[in-house]
Every structure is written in C-alpha cells, then in structure tokens.
Amino acid sequence: MRYLAQFLKRLSTGPMVVVATIIFVVFITSILPGEKAKMDTYAGEVGTIDLSFFPLPDQVYAMAEAYGEDGRHKYIVSRVSLDIVWPLAYTFFMVSLITFCLVRVHGSDSRWVNLNLSVVAVLLLDFIENGLAAFVMAAYPDRFDGIVYIMAAITATKWIMMGVTGLVMLYGIIALPVALIKNR
C-alpha cells in the first residue's frame, strides 16, 4: 500500500488535477446523462442495484424480472463497459484532488495523505459489486441469495466509503486555501 500511496503522490500534480477534473466533468455532464436515459428504458421505476444502499435478494430479483431479458443483457453490458470506465474516471479525479490538497496541507510525508487510498477502496468495491451484479443478472431466473447478500454488503460498504472519501475531499478543498493563506 505504501508504494501505491507514493505513486499516487507523484501522479497528483496540478496539471493532472486539471485533466482529471475535465474528464470527471465530461462524464457527469455528457456521458452519464445519456447512459441514465438508456438505463431508464429498461430499469424504469425499479432502479438499479448499484444505486441502492443495501439491495436485498427480493429487490434484486424484482429488478431482474422488471428489466426483462433485453434489459438484463443491457445491464450486464453496462457493468462490463461503462461501469469499468466511470469508476476509473471518478477515482482519477478524487484521488488526484485529495492527494494534491493533502500533500500541500500536511506535507508529502504525512500519514494523512494516505487517506487518498480510501478512493482506491471505493474503486475496488465498485468493481466487485459490478461483477457480482452482472453474475446475478446473467444467472436469472436462478437465485443466488448468498451472493446477493455479499453484493449488498459490498454495495453498502462502497457507499459508506464513498461518503468517507467525500468528507476527506471536502476537508482537502477547505483546508488547502486555509493552509496557503496561513503560510504566506
């Protein structure tokens, strides 16, 4: 983990934060709205697994039923395409911004900078969740409730870690200008 933290410190320069921010903004303003519109054609009112906090088996299988065969296929394709690229995009943005801020607030040798690894945890949890969700949809109508419970725990942990990461990012964004003014 120490090597990953060091790599992320070297990666998180001002220009990289700008590039990561541009990629993130393009995703949330251009790509994700179009994907949501596509998803709404099959998900409708039932929603999606990865946007639920702790999706229980009956909820997941109700979603699978509501999606229909074509919708489940589109859902699976989305999990192994967009849901690989989007987590990489938000991870690049969040890890570069958090690292950039925390290095300047606490110094590059501070253990506080290692909070940037919370974003990597979110990424890994998101990938595992997507793989399990794709498996469950592909296996439908067969039920794998144990896997769904594992997926639900991973999904909930992902959202909790995303909240922690958001707080760390907010702290960095607020602390950076304060530290810059203080050190003048």
N, C-alpha and C positions, 0 to 999 in steps of 0.2 A: 504494500500500500504506500510505503514511503516513496518508492520510485514513481508510482502513478502521481502522487501529490507533487513531486518535483517536476515531472513532465508537465503537469497542468500549470504550474507556476511559470515555466518557460514559455508555454503556449499563450498565456494570458497577458498579452501586450495591448496597448491602446488600440493599434490598428486591428488586432484580432477581435477586440470587443466591438469595434465598429462593424466589422464584417459579420460577426455573429448576430449583432442586433439587426442588421439589414436582412439577413436570412430569416431570422425569427419574425420580423415584421412582415416580410413577404409571405411567409407561411400563414400567419394569423389573419392577414387581410386578403390574400388571394387564393391560396390553396385550400385551407381548411373550410372556408365557407362553401366552396364548390363540392368538397367531399361530404360535408354535412348534408347538403341538398341531395346528393346521390344516396346517402345513407337513409335519409328520411323517406325515400321512395319505398324502402323495404322495412325499415325499423318503425316508422310512423310513431304512434303514441307509446309503444312499449319500450323504446330507448335501446341503449346498448350496454353490454356487460361492463366495459371498461370505464363508463361514466357513472356507474353505480358504486356505492361505497362498499357494501358487503352483499353481493348478489347471491341469494340462496338458490338451491337447486330448482325449486319450483318456478322461481322467477326466470332463471336462465332458460329452462326448458319451455316456458311460456314464450319467451323471446324467440327461441329457435322455431317454435311452431308458427308464431306470427310472421316470421321472416319468409317462410316458405322455402322451397328448395333453391330457387334462384337467389333469394335474399341471403340464405346461408352461404351459398357459393360466393356471392359478392362480399359478404362479411369476411370470409376466410381470405379471399384475395386481398382485401384491405389490410388484414392483420399481417400479411407477409409482404406487403409492399409499402403503402403509406405509413403503417404503424411500425416500420423499421426506420424510415427516413425522418418522420416527425420527431420521435424521441431523440434521435441524434441531433436534430436541429435545436430543440429546446435545451438539450444537455450542453451543446456547444455554447449557446447563449448564456445559460445560467452559470455554468462553471467558469467561463471566461470573465463574466461580470463579477461574480462573487470573489474569484481569485484576485482579479485586478484590484478590487476595492480592499479586500482584507490584507493583501500584501502592503498596500500603501498606508493602511490604518495601523496594522500591528507589526509590520516588518516581515520579510520573507522567511525568517527562521521561526516565527511564532507558530505554536501549535494551533492557534485559532484559524490559521489559513487552511488547515486540514478539514475544516468544515465544508470546503468545496467538494469533498468526497461524498457528501450527502446527495449531491446531484447524480453521481455515478450509481449510488444505491437505487435512486428512483429509476434510472435508465434500466438497470438490471431487472428490477421488479416489473417494470413495464414490459420488457421483452418476455419474461417468464409468463406473465399474465396473458399476453397476446398469443403465445404458443399454446397455453392451456385452453384459452377461449377458442382458438381455431380447431384444436383437437375435439373439444366438446361439440362444436357446431358440425364438424365433419362426421362425428360418430352418431349424431342424431338420426333416428329416434332412440338409439341405445342410450341408456342413462349411466353416467359415471359420477354419482353423487359425491363420492370421496374426493375425486379430482376437482369437482366444483367447489367443495368446501375449502380445499387447498387454494384454489384460484381466488376464492372470496377473501381468504386471509391475506393472500398476496396483494390483491386489489386494495383492501383496506390499509395494509401497511404502506403500499405505494402512495395512497392519498395522504396518510399521516406524514410520511417522509416528504412529500411534495409541500405540505404545509410548513414543516420544519425548514425546508430549503427556501421557501418563500420568505420566511421570517429572517433567515440568515442573509438572503439577498437584500431585503428591506433594511436590515441593520447596516450592511455594507454601503448601500446607497446613501443612507443618512449619515453614517459615521465618516465617510470619505471627505465630504466638504468640511465637516467639523474639524477633522484632523488637519486638513490643508490650511484652514484659517488659523487654527491653533499653532501650527508650525511655521507661520510666517514670520 
